[in-house]
Amino acid sequence: MRRGENRCKKLEGRWTISEVTGDKVSTERPAFMEFNMQEMRLHGNAGCNTFNSGITLDPKDVSKIKLNQAVTTMMACPDMDTENKILKAIESVDEVKTNKKANEMLLTDSVGKVLFVLTKN
């Protein structure tokens, strides 16, 4: 198995965004991230607008991941605060960590602060 394949396998698929920067996410539309690790692409919804981004992995450290700045649709939404937090936090993601619950993953910044709690459905 090549370095990084285990992490790719764990992130593959659709994850609900349960928390962003410590706040529970409750939006009109389900906020989610869908990782396509074969194509190194991220697709999702920040609660209203859809977003797409590229993914970069560090071949020397299997926990390191970078999400490129997201390209989004531009609809106006009632809860732009949560939407803006999600889109801003995407740019600071530096690492993937497992959580205590088997169906959760954490995306953290470069100093280990949890940016996202993702829950697998």
C-alpha positions in Angstrom: 0.0 0.0 0.0 1.4 3.4 -0.9 1.7 6.1 1.7 -1.5 8.1 2.0 -3.8 5.4 0.6 -5.2 4.6 4.1 -6.2 8.3 4.6 -7.7 8.5 1.2 -9.8 5.5 1.8 -11.1 6.9 5.1 -12.1 10.3 3.6 -13.7 8.9 0.5 -17.4 9.7 0.2 -19.9 12.1 1.7 -19.6 13.5 5.2 -22.1 15.8 7.0 -20.5 18.9 8.5 -21.6 18.6 12.1 -19.4 21.5 13.5 -17.4 24.3 12.1 -14.9 26.1 14.3 -16.6 24.8 17.4 -20.2 25.7 16.4 -22.9 23.1 15.6 -24.0 23.4 12.0 -27.8 23.7 11.5 -28.6 25.0 8.1 -31.7 24.9 5.8 -30.0 22.6 3.4 -27.6 19.9 4.7 -24.0 21.1 4.9 -21.7 18.4 3.6 -18.3 17.6 2.1 -17.9 14.8 -0.5 -14.4 13.7 -1.1 -13.3 12.1 -4.4 -9.8 10.9 -3.5 -9.2 9.3 -6.9 -9.7 12.6 -8.7 -8.4 14.7 -5.7 -11.6 16.8 -5.7 -13.9 18.0 -3.0 -17.6 18.9 -3.6 -20.0 20.1 -1.0 -22.7 22.4 0.2 -22.1 25.1 2.8 -25.7 25.2 3.9 -27.0 27.1 0.8 -24.4 27.3 -1.9 -22.5 24.4 -3.4 -18.7 24.5 -3.6 -15.9 22.7 -5.3 -12.2 22.5 -4.5 -9.0 20.6 -5.3 -7.2 18.5 -2.7 -3.5 18.2 -2.1 -1.9 15.5 0.0 1.6 15.5 1.5 3.3 12.3 0.3 5.6 12.5 3.4 2.9 12.8 6.1 -0.3 10.8 5.7 -2.2 13.1 8.0 -1.5 16.3 6.1 -4.1 17.6 3.6 -4.7 21.0 1.9 -8.0 22.1 0.4 -7.8 24.7 -2.3 -9.9 27.8 -2.1 -13.4 26.8 -2.9 -15.3 28.0 -6.0 -18.9 28.5 -5.0 -22.3 29.3 -6.4 -23.5 32.8 -5.3 -27.1 32.5 -4.0 -28.2 34.8 -1.2 -29.2 32.8 1.9 -30.8 33.6 5.2 -27.8 32.2 7.2 -24.7 33.5 5.5 -22.7 33.5 8.8 -22.5 29.7 8.9 -21.8 29.6 5.1 -19.0 32.1 5.4 -17.4 30.2 8.4 -17.4 27.0 6.4 -15.9 28.5 3.3 -13.3 30.4 5.3 -12.3 27.3 7.4 -11.8 25.3 4.2 -8.8 27.4 3.4 -7.1 26.7 6.7 -7.4 22.9 6.7 -4.0 21.3 7.3 -4.6 17.9 8.8 -7.0 15.0 9.1 -7.5 13.2 12.4 -9.8 10.4 13.6 -12.2 11.2 16.4 -13.4 9.1 19.3 -16.5 8.1 17.4 -15.8 5.7 14.5 -18.0 7.6 12.1 -16.4 11.0 12.7 -13.3 12.7 11.2 -11.7 16.0 12.3 -10.1 18.5 10.0 -7.7 20.8 11.9 -5.5 23.8 11.1 -1.7 23.9 11.3 -1.7 24.3 15.1 -4.2 21.5 15.7 -7.4 23.6 16.2 -10.4 21.7 15.1 -12.0 23.4 12.1 -14.5 20.7 11.1 -16.2 17.7 12.7 -17.4 15.5 9.9 -19.9 12.7 10.4 -20.2 9.8 8.0 -23.9 8.9 7.2 
